[in-house]
Amino acid sequence: RITQTPNPVHPSLAQAPNDFGGYDQPSRCGIGLLQSRGAICTLGDPKGKLLMIVYGDSHALMWLPAFNGLAKAAHWRLIVLGKSDCPAAIMVVPNPPGIGEKGAPYGACNLWHQWAVKEINQLHPSLLVISTQDHGWYGPYWKAGITKLFSELSGSVSKVVYLGDIPLLPQPGPECLAAHVNDVQACSASLKSSMSPLIAIDRSVVAAHGAEYVDTTPWFCSRSCTAVVGNYDVYLDQFHITATYAGFLQNALAQSLGV
């Protein structure tokens, strides 16, 4: 158990809040909050015979450095269909802050679901990876939304893997570490409190549809979950991992996907 913030730590505590691995929003490949469709950008090895699609919200986008790295190494084409504040589950969610009327249905997200699932079914990926934040959603709605997603995927998708959500700490990692330079354990939390209560639902729906579930917890936690692993600053805020730590996990992610 370490007590002091490593020196150096990667990324630095000052850089960490901006170390997001996804597309810059908006960009040619990124999807803005008001957009319901986007450009299909091929990453990885553009000449690869096999296609991997990653679908979800910002919790899919944050893994982009790892997915792009492993796709290049394995000579797969990679397409990432990620829209922040719009979960992978096909369900009606409220507008994100600053968009439209507070609490009203997020219309761009509804349309995004339709477009993204249609694209996935038409592109016939050899591997579809679903990754999404599930913390904070109401269980019955979530189960119905994830079930609907799987029911709308056609048989043209060869293999589906659900990349389980990451554990969340009670405060932003870099902020906490900066305030507790000599007591990093103050930035840890128990395994139980860090886990999403919806993991059991995710696992049951995934199993019922013959897909595979990847548990990301061992990459973040042992007996407790912490803001620092080795010399890495794990989180950029309270909800997302740094691009640097995502890149560090490339080989672990590749192994878990069988790529």
C-alpha positions in Angstrom: 0.0 0.0 0.0 1.6 3.3 -1.1 1.1 6.4 0.9 2.6 9.1 -1.3 1.6 10.2 -4.8 4.3 8.7 -7.1 6.8 11.2 -8.5 6.5 11.3 -11.5 2.9 10.2 -11.9 1.5 9.8 -15.4 -0.3 11.9 -16.4 0.6 14.7 -14.0 -2.2 15.8 -11.7 -2.3 19.1 -13.6 -2.7 17.3 -17.0 -5.0 14.5 -15.9 -8.3 16.4 -16.1 -7.7 17.0 -19.8 -6.3 13.5 -20.6 -9.5 12.1 -22.2 -8.9 9.4 -24.8 -12.0 10.0 -27.0 -12.6 12.2 -30.0 -12.4 15.9 -29.5 -15.9 17.2 -29.5 -17.1 18.2 -32.0 -14.7 16.9 -34.7 -15.1 15.0 -37.9 -15.3 11.7 -36.0 -16.8 13.0 -32.7 -20.5 13.4 -32.1 -21.7 16.6 -30.5 -24.5 16.6 -27.9 -27.1 17.8 -30.4 -26.0 15.5 -33.2 -27.8 12.1 -33.8 -25.4 10.6 -36.3 -21.8 11.0 -37.3 -19.0 10.2 -39.8 -17.8 6.6 -39.9 -14.1 6.9 -39.1 -12.0 3.8 -39.6 -9.2 3.4 -37.1 -6.8 0.6 -36.2 -5.5 -1.0 -39.4 -7.6 0.4 -42.2 -6.5 -2.5 -44.5 -7.5 -5.2 -41.9 -9.9 -7.9 -43.0 -11.7 -8.1 -39.6 -13.8 -5.3 -38.2 -14.3 -4.4 -34.6 -17.0 -1.9 -33.6 -17.0 -0.2 -30.2 -20.4 1.2 -29.2 -21.5 3.2 -26.2 -21.2 6.6 -24.5 -18.2 8.4 -23.1 -17.3 5.2 -21.2 -16.7 3.7 -24.6 -14.8 6.7 -26.0 -12.4 6.8 -23.0 -11.0 3.4 -24.0 -10.1 4.6 -27.5 -6.3 4.6 -27.0 -6.4 1.0 -25.9 -8.8 -0.1 -28.6 -6.9 1.7 -31.4 -3.6 0.3 -30.2 -4.8 -3.3 -30.0 -6.6 -3.0 -33.3 -3.4 -1.8 -35.0 -1.4 -4.6 -33.4 -3.8 -7.3 -34.4 -4.5 -5.8 -37.9 -8.2 -5.2 -37.3 -10.2 -2.3 -38.7 -11.8 -0.3 -35.8 -14.9 1.9 -35.8 -16.0 3.6 -32.6 -19.6 4.7 -32.3 -19.6 6.8 -29.1 -21.9 9.6 -28.0 -21.4 11.2 -24.6 -24.3 11.4 -22.2 -26.2 8.8 -24.3 -26.0 5.3 -22.8 -25.7 2.2 -25.0 -29.0 0.9 -23.5 -32.0 1.8 -25.7 -34.0 3.9 -23.3 -35.3 7.4 -23.0 -32.9 9.6 -20.9 -33.2 13.2 -19.9 -31.4 16.0 -21.6 -27.8 16.6 -20.4 -27.0 19.9 -18.7 -27.3 22.9 -21.0 -29.2 21.1 -23.7 -32.9 21.8 -24.2 -35.5 21.8 -21.4 -34.2 20.4 -18.1 -35.6 16.9 -17.6 -37.2 16.6 -21.0 -36.4 13.5 -23.2 -33.0 13.7 -24.9 -34.2 13.4 -28.5 -30.8 13.3 -30.1 -30.0 10.3 -28.0 -33.1 8.4 -29.2 -32.2 9.1 -32.8 -28.6 8.2 -32.2 -29.7 4.7 -30.9 -31.6 4.1 -34.1 -28.8 5.3 -36.3 -26.0 3.5 -34.5 -27.8 0.1 -34.3 -28.7 0.3 -38.0 -25.0 1.0 -38.8 -23.8 -1.9 -36.7 -26.2 -4.3 -38.3 -25.2 -3.1 -41.8 -21.5 -3.2 -41.2 -21.4 -6.9 -40.0 -18.6 -6.6 -37.5 -16.6 -9.7 -36.5 -16.6 -8.2 -33.0 -18.9 -5.7 -31.3 -17.8 -4.3 -27.9 -20.5 -2.5 -25.9 -19.2 -0.2 -23.2 -21.3 2.3 -21.2 -21.8 3.9 -17.9 -24.5 2.3 -15.9 -24.1 4.0 -12.6 -27.0 6.2 -11.6 -29.7 4.6 -13.8 -32.9 3.1 -12.4 -32.6 -0.7 -12.5 -35.9 -1.8 -14.3 -35.5 0.8 -17.0 -31.8 -0.2 -17.5 -32.6 -3.9 -17.8 -35.3 -3.1 -20.4 -33.0 -0.8 -22.3 -30.1 -3.3 -22.4 -32.4 -6.1 -23.4 -33.9 -4.0 -26.2 -30.3 -3.3 -27.5 -29.5 -7.0 -27.7 -32.8 -7.8 -29.3 -32.2 -5.2 -32.0 -28.8 -6.5 -33.0 -29.0 -8.8 -36.0 -27.4 -12.1 -36.5 -24.8 -10.4 -38.7 -22.8 -9.5 -35.6 -20.4 -12.5 -35.2 -19.4 -11.9 -31.5 -20.6 -9.5 -28.9 -18.6 -8.6 -25.8 -20.0 -6.3 -23.0 -17.1 -4.4 -21.4 -18.3 -3.9 -17.8 -18.4 -0.5 -16.3 -15.4 0.8 -14.3 -15.6 1.3 -10.5 -16.2 4.9 -9.5 -14.6 6.7 -6.6 -16.5 9.2 -4.4 -14.4 12.2 -5.6 -12.4 13.2 -8.7 -9.0 11.4 -8.7 -6.6 14.2 -9.5 -8.4 16.7 -7.1 -8.2 14.2 -4.3 -4.6 13.2 -4.9 -3.5 16.9 -5.1 -5.2 17.4 -1.7 -3.7 14.3 -0.2 -0.2 14.0 -1.7 1.2 12.2 1.4 -1.9 10.0 2.0 -3.2 8.6 -1.3 -5.2 6.0 0.6 -7.6 8.9 1.4 -8.5 8.7 -2.3 -9.4 5.0 -2.2 -12.8 3.5 -1.6 -14.1 0.1 -0.7 -14.8 -2.4 -3.5 -18.4 -2.6 -2.6 -19.1 1.2 -2.6 -17.2 1.6 -5.9 -19.2 -1.0 -7.9 -22.3 -0.2 -9.9 -25.4 -1.8 -8.4 -26.5 -2.7 -11.9 -23.6 -5.1 -12.7 -25.8 -8.1 -11.9 -28.4 -6.9 -14.4 -25.7 -6.4 -17.0 -24.3 -9.9 -16.5 -27.7 -11.6 -16.6 -28.8 -9.9 -19.8 -25.5 -10.5 -21.5 -25.6 -14.2 -20.6 -29.2 -14.6 -21.7 -28.2 -13.3 -25.2 -25.1 -15.6 -25.5 -22.7 -12.7 -25.3 -19.5 -12.4 -23.2 -19.1 -10.2 -20.2 -15.6 -8.7 -19.3 -15.2 -7.6 -15.7 -12.9 -4.5 -15.6 -12.8 -4.4 -11.8 -9.4 -6.3 -11.4 -7.7 -3.6 -13.5 -8.7 -1.0 -10.8 -9.2 -2.7 -7.5 -7.9 -5.3 -5.1 -9.5 -5.1 -1.7 -10.1 -1.4 -2.4 -10.3 0.8 -5.4 -7.7 3.5 -5.7 -6.9 6.7 -7.7 -3.3 5.5 -8.3 -2.1 2.2 -9.8 1.7 1.9 -10.1 2.8 5.3 -11.4 -0.5 6.0 -13.2 -3.1 8.5 -12.3 -6.1 6.3 -13.1 -9.0 8.8 -13.3 -9.3 12.2 -15.0 -12.4 13.1 -13.0 -14.9 11.1 -10.9 -16.3 9.2 -13.9 -13.7 8.6 -16.5 -10.2 7.1 -16.8 -7.2 8.9 -18.2 -6.1 8.2 -21.8 -2.7 7.3 -20.3 -4.1 4.6 -18.1 -6.4 3.3 -20.9 -3.3 2.9 -23.1 -1.5 1.1 -20.3 -4.4 -1.4 -20.2 -4.2 -2.2 -24.0 -2.7 -5.7 -23.5 -5.1 -6.6 -20.7 -8.0 -5.5 -22.9 -6.8 -7.4 -25.9 -6.4 -10.5 -23.9 -9.9 -10.2 -22.5 -11.4 -9.7 -25.9 -9.4 -12.6 -27.5 -7.9 -10.3 -30.1 
